[in-house]
Amino acid sequence: MSDRQGAAVVIIGGGVTGLSAGWWLARAGVDVLVLERGIVGWEASGRNGGGATHVYSPFGLEEQRLWPQMDELLGYPTEYQPYRIGVALTEPQLALARRWAEIGATRGFRWESLDSRQLKELVPIVGDNAIGGTYLHFGGHANPQRTVQAYAWALQDHGGRILQHTTVTGLTQRGGRVTAVETTRGTFDADTVVVAAGPQTGLFADMLGVWLPLAPARVEMIATEPIPLMSCGGVAGNGLYGRQTLRGNLVYGGGPHEWINVPDMAAPDHPNTPLVRNLARRLAELFPGAAHVRLIRAWGGIVENTPDGLPVIDRLASPGNVILATMSSVGFGLSPAVGRGVSELVLHGRCQFADLSALSLGRFAETPADWRDRAGWVSAGAPVAGAAAGDGADE
């Protein structure tokens, strides 16, 4: 595949953000090509807690509107399930759970407070250590692996193309625009380029002379053997995010982050034993009624983190045909809305359904080069608790 070829829109990155944007564009009749260095969804997009409850985001209202429709829109199952329950083991945890619920209320969503008895009725595996919680009549969760497949297949159904095992090596610029994307499988001409490459997005920004501060981190997830299904599988607490799968497995993560450097991301995946033990202990504290259940799997995914924890979704001023889309650890749940927003940046130059000014790249113009050192978000011999537990991997 050495001949020059391309598409109207070339998307760098086959995670949920790139795939969703590609799907929205393809269903609008745009010629789109997604380039992925591995296989789609192989990093955090397919390895996360599956949460879809980000009502605080500029994309939050659209996220909530779209998720109940996604199986029908995509034509493939995502295993989306509505509603979320927050469990508190301490008064500070209860205050935090209520704060998140109140943010939802300010955006028009309903929630209710749960005492320990009500909580036990809804989540039989909580213990006497649970002092109360919240029931959110909004939000939900889905299966990351199923959802990645659904995006990819639906994109292709609409004529979009995906090239896996294709590493982007450079960007050709002429006349203030990126005209082609160089890869290990040839050069692809492009009218517009979307960079949705997770932690690698900063490298492509560097190629364009643009400062995008990102800190990559490895986050761990654990899965248990199945237990009987609960009435609501979306339960979080004790700094953990996750869900019960439709098979009954408990799948949870929650930090702390293991800060790494971009060159280290090619290292083979291996479970971080101290983090797995930490997660297992906190899961047993959250669900004493399932403390006897065996762990059957652990896996890691790499997420990117901006200094303020918010995504960057922006169309650059120069080169003017490039859009950066980096989600700072919350890409999965917001992906239906973000994909639509990115497609509108491509087609119309702006997002028509949400104000994205808070997510602009310009907010980091004065960020110092050594910001990671100042924050303590640096690679070390042991994990460092940087971002708050519960921030990462798309809860």
MIDRENSE-727576 format. One record per residue (C-alpha): residue in three letters; residue number from 1; x, y, z. Coordinates in nm, 2 decimals, padded with zeros to 4 digits. Layout:
(rogu "ala",NUM,(X,Y,Z)) ...
***
This chain:
(rogu "met",1,(00.00,00.00,00.00)) (rogu "ser",2,(00.26,00.25,-00.11)) (rogu "asp",3,(00.07,00.46,-00.36)) (rogu "arg",4,(-00.07,00.79,-00.25)) (rogu "gln",5,(-00.43,00.77,-00.16)) (rogu "gly",6,(-00.65,00.92,00.11)) (rogu "ala",7,(-00.99,01.05,00.21)) (rogu "ala",8,(-01.18,01.37,00.26)) (rogu "val",9,(-01.13,01.33,00.64)) (rogu "val",10,(-00.84,01.12,00.78)) (rogu "ile",11,(-00.88,01.04,01.15)) (rogu "ile",12,(-00.57,00.94,01.35)) (rogu "gly",13,(-00.67,00.70,01.62)) (rogu "gly",14,(-00.92,00.41,01.64)) (rogu "gly",15,(-01.05,00.46,01.99)) (rogu "val",16,(-01.41,00.55,02.07)) (rogu "thr",17,(-01.35,00.92,02.00)) (rogu "gly",18,(-01.21,00.86,01.65)) (rogu "leu",19,(-01.45,00.59,01.57)) (rogu "ser",20,(-01.75,00.78,01.68)) (rogu "ala",21,(-01.64,01.09,01.48)) (rogu "gly",22,(-01.58,00.87,01.18)) (rogu "trp",23,(-01.92,00.71,01.21)) (rogu "trp",24,(-02.10,01.05,01.24)) (rogu "leu",25,(-01.91,01.17,00.93)) (rogu "ala",26,(-01.97,00.86,00.73)) (rogu "arg",27,(-02.34,00.86,00.80)) (rogu "ala",28,(-02.35,01.22,00.67)) (rogu "gly",29,(-02.20,01.09,00.35)) (rogu "val",30,(-01.84,01.20,00.41)) (rogu "asp",31,(-01.55,01.00,00.27)) (rogu "val",32,(-01.36,00.91,00.60)) (rogu "leu",33,(-01.06,00.69,00.68)) (rogu "val",34,(-00.96,00.59,01.03)) (rogu "leu",35,(-00.59,00.50,01.09)) (rogu "glu",36,(-00.51,00.29,01.40)) (rogu "arg",37,(-00.16,00.17,01.49)) (rogu "gly",38,(-00.29,-00.14,01.67)) (rogu "ile",39,(-00.65,-00.27,01.66)) (rogu "val",40,(-00.95,-00.05,01.73)) (rogu "gly",41,(-01.03,00.01,02.10)) (rogu "trp",42,(-00.72,-00.18,02.22)) (rogu "glu",43,(-00.62,00.08,02.47)) (rogu "ala",44,(-00.85,00.25,02.73)) (rogu "ser",45,(-01.15,00.27,02.49)) (rogu "gly",46,(-01.21,-00.10,02.53)) (rogu "arg",47,(-01.07,-00.13,02.88)) (rogu "asn",48,(-01.27,00.09,03.11)) (rogu "gly",49,(-01.56,00.11,03.35)) (rogu "gly",50,(-01.81,00.18,03.08)) (rogu "gly",51,(-01.97,00.47,03.26)) (rogu "ala",52,(-02.19,00.72,03.08)) (rogu "thr",53,(-02.28,00.98,03.34)) (rogu "his",54,(-02.09,01.30,03.26)) (rogu "val",55,(-02.36,01.56,03.30)) (rogu "tyr",56,(-02.11,01.82,03.42)) (rogu "ser",57,(-01.95,01.82,03.07)) (rogu "pro",58,(-02.05,02.06,02.79)) (rogu "phe",59,(-02.14,01.74,02.61)) (rogu "gly",60,(-02.34,01.60,02.90)) (rogu "leu",61,(-02.69,01.68,02.78)) (rogu "glu",62,(-02.62,01.53,02.44)) (rogu "glu",63,(-02.45,01.23,02.60)) (rogu "gln",64,(-02.77,01.16,02.80)) (rogu "arg",65,(-02.99,01.22,02.50)) (rogu "leu",66,(-02.80,00.98,02.27)) (rogu "trp",67,(-02.70,00.68,02.48)) (rogu "pro",68,(-03.06,00.53,02.50)) (rogu "gln",69,(-03.07,00.55,02.12)) (rogu "met",70,(-02.73,00.41,02.04)) (rogu "asp",71,(-02.82,00.05,01.97)) (rogu "glu",72,(-03.08,00.16,01.72)) (rogu "leu",73,(-02.86,00.43,01.56)) (rogu "leu",74,(-02.56,00.20,01.53)) (rogu "gly",75,(-02.75,-00.11,01.44)) (rogu "tyr",76,(-02.54,-00.32,01.68)) (rogu "pro",77,(-02.56,-00.38,02.06)) (rogu "thr",78,(-02.37,-00.17,02.31)) (rogu "glu",79,(-02.54,-00.33,02.61)) (rogu "tyr",80,(-02.63,00.01,02.74)) (rogu "gln",81,(-02.81,00.01,03.08)) (rogu "pro",82,(-02.96,00.32,03.24)) (rogu "tyr",83,(-02.93,00.47,03.59)) (rogu "arg",84,(-02.65,00.47,03.85)) (rogu "ile",85,(-02.62,00.41,04.22)) (rogu "gly",86,(-02.35,00.57,04.44)) (rogu "val",87,(-02.25,00.39,04.76)) (rogu "ala",88,(-02.09,00.58,05.05)) (rogu "leu",89,(-01.88,00.42,05.32)) (rogu "thr",90,(-01.79,00.75,05.49)) (rogu "glu",91,(-01.94,01.09,05.53)) (rogu "pro",92,(-01.70,01.26,05.29)) (rogu "gln",93,(-01.79,00.99,05.03)) (rogu "leu",94,(-02.16,01.06,05.09)) (rogu "ala",95,(-02.10,01.43,05.04)) (rogu "leu",96,(-01.92,01.37,04.72)) (rogu "ala",97,(-02.19,01.14,04.58)) (rogu "arg",98,(-02.45,01.40,04.66)) (rogu "arg",99,(-02.25,01.67,04.50)) (rogu "trp",100,(-02.23,01.48,04.17)) (rogu "ala",101,(-02.61,01.42,04.20)) (rogu "glu",102,(-02.67,01.78,04.26)) (rogu "ile",103,(-02.48,01.88,03.95)) (rogu "gly",104,(-02.72,01.65,03.75)) (rogu "ala",105,(-03.01,01.82,03.92)) (rogu "thr",106,(-02.89,02.16,03.80)) (rogu "arg",107,(-02.90,02.03,03.45)) (rogu "gly",108,(-03.26,01.90,03.49)) (rogu "phe",109,(-03.20,01.54,03.60)) (rogu "arg",110,(-03.37,01.37,03.89)) (rogu "trp",111,(-03.20,01.18,04.18)) (rogu "glu",112,(-03.29,01.06,04.52)) (rogu "ser",113,(-03.10,01.00,04.85)) (rogu "leu",114,(-03.08,00.65,04.98)) (rogu "asp",115,(-03.04,00.54,05.34)) (rogu "ser",116,(-02.85,00.23,05.43)) (rogu "arg",117,(-03.17,00.01,05.43)) (rogu "gln",118,(-03.28,00.13,05.08)) (rogu "leu",119,(-02.92,00.08,04.96)) (rogu "lys",120,(-02.92,-00.27,05.08)) (rogu "glu",121,(-03.25,-00.35,04.91)) (rogu "leu",122,(-03.11,-00.22,04.57)) (rogu "val",123,(-02.76,-00.36,04.61)) (rogu "pro",124,(-02.77,-00.67,04.82)) (rogu "ile",125,(-02.39,-00.72,04.83)) (rogu "val",126,(-02.32,-00.39,05.02)) (rogu "gly",127,(-02.24,-00.44,05.38)) (rogu "asp",128,(-02.33,-00.27,05.71)) (rogu "asn",129,(-02.04,-00.03,05.65)) (rogu "ala",130,(-02.24,00.15,05.38)) (rogu "ile",131,(-02.40,00.46,05.54)) (rogu "gly",132,(-02.61,00.57,05.24)) (rogu "gly",133,(-02.59,00.67,04.89)) (rogu "thr",134,(-02.76,00.82,04.58)) (rogu "tyr",135,(-02.98,00.68,04.31)) (rogu "leu",136,(-02.94,00.87,03.98)) (rogu "his",137,(-03.24,00.86,03.74)) (rogu "phe",138,(-03.00,00.95,03.47)) (rogu "gly",139,(-02.66,00.83,03.33)) (rogu "gly",140,(-02.58,00.46,03.28)) (rogu "his",141,(-02.32,00.24,03.15)) (rogu "ala",142,(-02.24,00.02,02.85)) (rogu "asn",143,(-02.00,-00.26,02.74)) (rogu "pro",144,(-01.68,-00.09,02.60)) (rogu "gln",145,(-01.58,-00.39,02.38)) (rogu "arg",146,(-01.92,-00.42,02.23)) (rogu "thr",147,(-01.94,-00.04,02.18)) (rogu "val",148,(-01.61,-00.02,02.00)) (rogu "gln",149,(-01.72,-00.30,01.77)) (rogu "ala",150,(-02.05,-00.13,01.71)) (rogu "tyr",151,(-01.89,00.20,01.61)) (rogu "ala",152,(-01.64,00.03,01.38)) (rogu "trp",153,(-01.90,-00.19,01.21)) (rogu "ala",154,(-02.15,00.10,01.17)) (rogu "leu",155,(-01.88,00.33,01.03)) (rogu "gln",156,(-01.80,00.06,00.77)) (rogu "asp",157,(-02.17,00.01,00.69)) (rogu "his",158,(-02.18,00.37,00.59)) (rogu "gly",159,(-01.88,00.34,00.36)) (rogu "gly",160,(-01.61,00.45,00.60)) (rogu "arg",161,(-01.28,00.27,00.60)) (rogu "ile",162,(-01.05,00.16,00.89)) (rogu "leu",163,(-00.69,00.06,00.85)) (rogu "gln",164,(-00.55,-00.12,01.16)) (rogu "his",165,(-00.18,-00.19,01.23)) (rogu "thr",166,(-00.10,00.14,01.05)) (rogu "thr",167,(00.12,00.37,01.24)) (rogu "val",168,(00.12,00.74,01.15)) (rogu "thr",169,(00.48,00.87,01.12)) (rogu "gly",170,(00.44,01.22,00.99)) (rogu "leu",171,(00.21,01.50,00.87)) (rogu "thr",172,(00.28,01.68,00.54)) (rogu "gln",173,(00.21,02.06,00.55)) (rogu "arg",174,(00.16,02.30,00.26)) (rogu "gly",175,(00.02,02.65,00.26)) (rogu "gly",176,(-00.09,02.65,00.62)) (rogu "arg",177,(-00.27,02.31,00.59)) (rogu "val",178,(-00.20,01.95,00.65)) (rogu "thr",179,(-00.23,01.79,00.31)) (rogu "ala",180,(-00.13,01.43,00.38)) (rogu "val",181,(-00.08,01.18,00.66)) (rogu "glu",182,(00.24,00.97,00.63)) (rogu "thr",183,(00.22,00.61,00.77)) (rogu "thr",184,(00.40,00.28,00.77)) (rogu "arg",185,(00.15,00.17,00.49)) (rogu "gly",186,(00.19,00.47,00.26)) (rogu "thr",187,(00.09,00.83,00.24)) (rogu "phe",188,(-00.28,00.93,00.26)) (rogu "asp",189,(-00.40,01.27,00.12)) (rogu "ala",190,(-00.65,01.45,00.34)) (rogu "asp",191,(-00.87,01.76,00.32)) (rogu "thr",192,(-00.92,01.75,00.69)) (rogu "val",193,(-00.73,01.57,00.97)) (rogu "val",194,(-00.88,01.47,01.31)) (rogu "val",195,(-00.62,01.38,01.57)) (rogu "ala",196,(-00.78,01.15,01.83)) (rogu "ala",197,(-00.48,00.95,01.92)) (rogu "gly",198,(-00.51,00.94,02.30)) (rogu "pro",199,(-00.18,00.99,02.48)) (rogu "gln",200,(-00.01,01.02,02.14)) (rogu "thr",201,(-00.21,01.33,02.05)) (rogu "gly",202,(00.05,01.55,02.21)) (rogu "leu",203,(00.32,01.41,01.97)) (rogu "phe",204,(00.11,01.50,01.67)) (rogu "ala",205,(00.05,01.85,01.81)) (rogu "asp",206,(00.43,01.88,01.85)) (rogu "met",207,(00.47,01.80,01.48)) (rogu "leu",208,(00.24,02.09,01.40)) (rogu "gly",209,(00.42,02.33,01.64)) (rogu "val",210,(00.13,02.33,01.88)) (rogu "trp",211,(00.16,02.30,02.26)) (rogu "leu",212,(-00.08,02.04,02.41)) (rogu "pro",213,(00.02,01.94,02.76)) (rogu "leu",214,(-00.07,01.57,02.82)) (rogu "ala",215,(00.05,01.32,03.09)) (rogu "pro",216,(-00.01,00.95,02.99)) (rogu "ala",217,(-00.09,00.71,03.27)) (rogu "arg",218,(-00.17,00.34,03.29)) (rogu "val",219,(-00.48,00.24,03.47)) (rogu "glu",220,(-00.58,-00.10,03.59)) (rogu "met",221,(-00.92,-00.28,03.57)) (rogu "ile",222,(-01.02,-00.60,03.75)) (rogu "ala",223,(-01.30,-00.85,03.67)) (rogu "thr",224,(-01.45,-01.11,03.90)) (rogu "glu",225,(-01.63,-01.43,03.83)) (rogu "pro",226,(-02.01,-01.38,03.77)) (rogu "ile",227,(-02.25,-01.34,04.06)) (rogu "pro",228,(-02.63,-01.31,04.04)) (rogu "leu",229,(-02.75,-01.00,03.85)) (rogu "met",230,(-02.85,-00.70,04.06)) (rogu "ser",231,(-03.15,-00.48,03.96)) (rogu "cys",232,(-02.91,-00.20,03.88)) (rogu "gly",233,(-02.57,-00.30,03.75)) (rogu "gly",234,(-02.43,00.05,03.76)) (rogu "val",235,(-02.29,00.09,04.11)) (rogu "ala",236,(-01.99,00.30,04.21)) (rogu "gly",237,(-01.83,00.40,04.54)) (rogu "asn",238,(-01.51,00.39,04.76)) (rogu "gly",239,(-01.32,00.56,04.48)) (rogu "leu",240,(-01.41,00.29,04.23)) (rogu "tyr",241,(-01.59,00.31,03.90)) (rogu "gly",242,(-01.74,00.02,03.70)) (rogu "arg",243,(-02.04,-00.20,03.65)) (rogu "gln",244,(-02.18,-00.55,03.66)) (rogu "thr",245,(-02.18,-00.70,03.32)) (rogu "leu",246,(-02.48,-00.88,03.18)) (rogu "arg",247,(-02.31,-01.21,03.26)) (rogu "gly",248,(-02.28,-01.10,03.62)) (rogu "asn",249,(-01.91,-01.01,03.64)) (rogu "leu",250,(-01.81,-00.72,03.85)) (rogu "val",251,(-01.57,-00.50,03.64)) (rogu "tyr",252,(-01.40,-00.22,03.83)) (rogu "gly",253,(-01.12,00.03,03.83)) (rogu "gly",254,(-01.03,00.35,04.01)) (rogu "gly",255,(-00.67,00.44,04.03)) (rogu "pro",256,(-00.43,00.55,04.15)) (rogu "his",257,(-00.27,00.64,03.82)) (rogu "glu",258,(00.06,00.48,03.73)) (rogu "trp",259,(00.23,00.77,03.55)) (rogu "ile",260,(00.44,00.68,03.25)) (rogu "asn",261,(00.62,00.84,02.96)) (rogu "val",262,(00.52,00.82,02.60)) (rogu "pro",263,(00.82,00.61,02.49)) (rogu "asp",264,(00.73,00.35,02.76)) (rogu "met",265,(00.38,00.29,02.62)) (rogu "ala",266,(00.50,00.03,02.37)) (rogu "ala",267,(00.60,-00.20,02.66)) (rogu "pro",268,(00.40,-00.53,02.69)) (rogu "asp",269,(00.09,-00.51,02.90)) (rogu "his",270,(00.13,-00.67,03.24)) (rogu "pro",271,(-00.09,-00.64,03.55)) (rogu "asn",272,(00.05,-00.40,03.81)) (rogu "thr",273,(00.02,-00.63,04.11)) (rogu "pro",274,(00.01,-00.35,04.38)) (rogu "leu",275,(-00.27,-00.17,04.19)) (rogu "val",276,(-00.46,-00.49,04.15)) (rogu "arg",277,(-00.44,-00.57,04.52)) (rogu "asn",278,(-00.55,-00.21,04.60)) (rogu "leu",279,(-00.85,-00.24,04.37)) (rogu "ala",280,(-00.95,-00.58,04.50)) (rogu "arg",281,(-00.93,-00.46,04.86)) (rogu "arg",282,(-01.14,-00.16,04.79)) (rogu "leu",283,(-01.39,-00.36,04.59)) (rogu "ala",284,(-01.43,-00.61,04.89)) (rogu "glu",285,(-01.49,-00.31,05.12)) (rogu "leu",286,(-01.75,-00.17,04.88)) (rogu "phe",287,(-01.92,-00.51,04.84)) (rogu "pro",288,(-01.86,-00.73,05.14)) (rogu "gly",289,(-02.13,-00.97,05.02)) (rogu "ala",290,(-01.91,-01.05,04.72)) (rogu "ala",291,(-01.57,-01.05,04.90)) (rogu "his",292,(-01.55,-01.43,04.85)) (rogu "val",293,(-01.57,-01.40,04.47)) (rogu "arg",294,(-01.25,-01.47,04.28)) (rogu "leu",295,(-01.08,-01.23,04.05)) (rogu "ile",296,(-01.05,-01.39,03.70)) (rogu "arg",297,(-00.89,-01.11,03.50)) (rogu "ala",298,(-00.69,-00.79,03.53)) (rogu "trp",299,(-00.58,-00.56,03.24)) (rogu "gly",300,(-00.44,-00.21,03.19)) (rogu "gly",301,(-00.52,00.07,02.95)) (rogu "ile",302,(-00.34,00.39,02.88)) (rogu "val",303,(-00.52,00.72,02.93)) (rogu "glu",304,(-00.41,01.08,02.87)) (rogu "asn",305,(-00.46,01.35,03.13)) (rogu "thr",306,(-00.46,01.73,03.07)) (rogu "pro",307,(-00.35,01.96,03.36)) (rogu "asp",308,(-00.70,02.05,03.45)) (rogu "gly",309,(-00.86,01.71,03.38)) (rogu "leu",310,(-01.08,01.84,03.10)) (rogu "pro",311,(-01.08,01.73,02.74)) (rogu "val",312,(-00.94,01.94,02.45)) (rogu "ile",313,(-01.18,01.95,02.16)) (rogu "asp",314,(-01.07,02.23,01.92)) (rogu "arg",315,(-01.02,02.32,01.56)) (rogu "leu",316,(-00.68,02.47,01.52)) (rogu "ala",317,(-00.63,02.82,01.38)) (rogu "ser",318,(-00.31,02.69,01.21)) (rogu "pro",319,(-00.31,02.45,01.04)) (rogu "gly",320,(-00.67,02.54,00.99)) (rogu "asn",321,(-00.78,02.19,00.87)) (rogu "val",322,(-00.68,02.00,01.19)) (rogu "ile",323,(-00.90,01.91,01.48)) (rogu "leu",324,(-00.76,01.79,01.81)) (rogu "ala",325,(-00.97,01.56,02.02)) (rogu "thr",326,(-00.82,01.44,02.34)) (rogu "met",327,(-01.05,01.33,02.62)) (rogu "ser",328,(-00.84,01.33,02.94)) (rogu "ser",329,(-00.97,00.99,03.06)) (rogu "val",330,(-01.34,01.04,03.00)) (rogu "gly",331,(-01.37,00.94,02.64)) (rogu "phe",332,(-01.59,00.64,02.65)) (rogu "gly",333,(-01.91,00.77,02.81)) (rogu "leu",334,(-01.90,01.10,02.62)) (rogu "ser",335,(-01.81,00.93,02.28)) (rogu "pro",336,(-02.16,00.95,02.12)) (rogu "ala",337,(-02.18,01.33,02.18)) (rogu "val",338,(-01.81,01.40,02.13)) (rogu "gly",339,(-01.81,01.22,01.79)) (rogu "arg",340,(-02.11,01.43,01.68)) (rogu "gly",341,(-01.93,01.75,01.80)) (rogu "val",342,(-01.61,01.66,01.62)) (rogu "ser",343,(-01.81,01.59,01.30)) (rogu "glu",344,(-01.97,01.93,01.32)) (rogu "leu",345,(-01.63,02.09,01.37)) (rogu "val",346,(-01.53,01.92,01.04)) (rogu "leu",347,(-01.85,02.01,00.85)) (rogu "his",348,(-01.94,02.35,00.99)) (rogu "gly",349,(-01.63,02.48,01.17)) (rogu "arg",350,(-01.80,02.47,01.51)) (rogu "cys",351,(-02.01,02.25,01.73)) (rogu "gln",352,(-02.37,02.35,01.68)) (rogu "phe",353,(-02.53,02.19,01.99)) (rogu "ala",354,(-02.28,02.28,02.27)) (rogu "asp",355,(-02.05,02.56,02.37)) (rogu "leu",356,(-01.70,02.41,02.37)) (rogu "ser",357,(-01.51,02.73,02.47)) (rogu "ala",358,(-01.42,02.56,02.81)) (rogu "leu",359,(-01.25,02.28,02.61)) (rogu "ser",360,(-01.04,02.50,02.39)) (rogu "leu",361,(-00.66,02.45,02.35)) (rogu "gly",362,(-00.59,02.81,02.42)) (rogu "arg",363,(-00.65,02.77,02.80)) (rogu "phe",364,(-00.31,02.61,02.82)) (rogu "ala",365,(-00.11,02.89,02.65)) (rogu "glu",366,(00.06,02.98,02.97)) (rogu "thr",367,(00.11,02.63,03.11)) (rogu "pro",368,(00.49,02.59,03.19)) (rogu "ala",369,(00.69,02.31,03.02)) (rogu "asp",370,(00.76,02.15,03.35)) (rogu "trp",371,(00.40,02.13,03.46)) (rogu "arg",372,(00.41,01.75,03.51)) (rogu "asp",373,(00.70,01.78,03.75)) (rogu "arg",374,(00.52,02.05,03.94)) (rogu "ala",375,(00.21,01.83,03.97)) (rogu "gly",376,(00.41,01.52,04.06)) (rogu "trp",377,(00.26,01.34,03.75)) (rogu "val",378,(00.59,01.18,03.66)) (rogu "ser",379,(00.71,00.82,03.59)) (rogu "ala",380,(00.84,00.66,03.90)) (rogu "gly",381,(00.92,00.32,04.04)) (rogu "ala",382,(00.58,00.30,04.21)) (rogu "pro",383,(00.23,00.44,04.12)) (rogu "val",384,(00.16,00.80,04.21)) (rogu "ala",385,(-00.19,00.91,04.31)) (rogu "gly",386,(-00.22,01.21,04.08)) (rogu "ala",387,(-00.57,01.25,03.95)) (rogu "ala",388,(-00.84,01.17,04.20)) (rogu "ala",389,(-00.95,00.81,04.22)) (rogu "gly",390,(-01.25,00.77,04.00)) (rogu "asp",391,(-01.14,01.02,03.74)) (rogu "gly",392,(-00.98,00.79,03.50)) (rogu "ala",393,(-01.08,00.53,03.24)) (rogu "asp",394,(-01.41,00.68,03.15)) (rogu "glu",395,(-01.64,00.66,03.45)) 
***
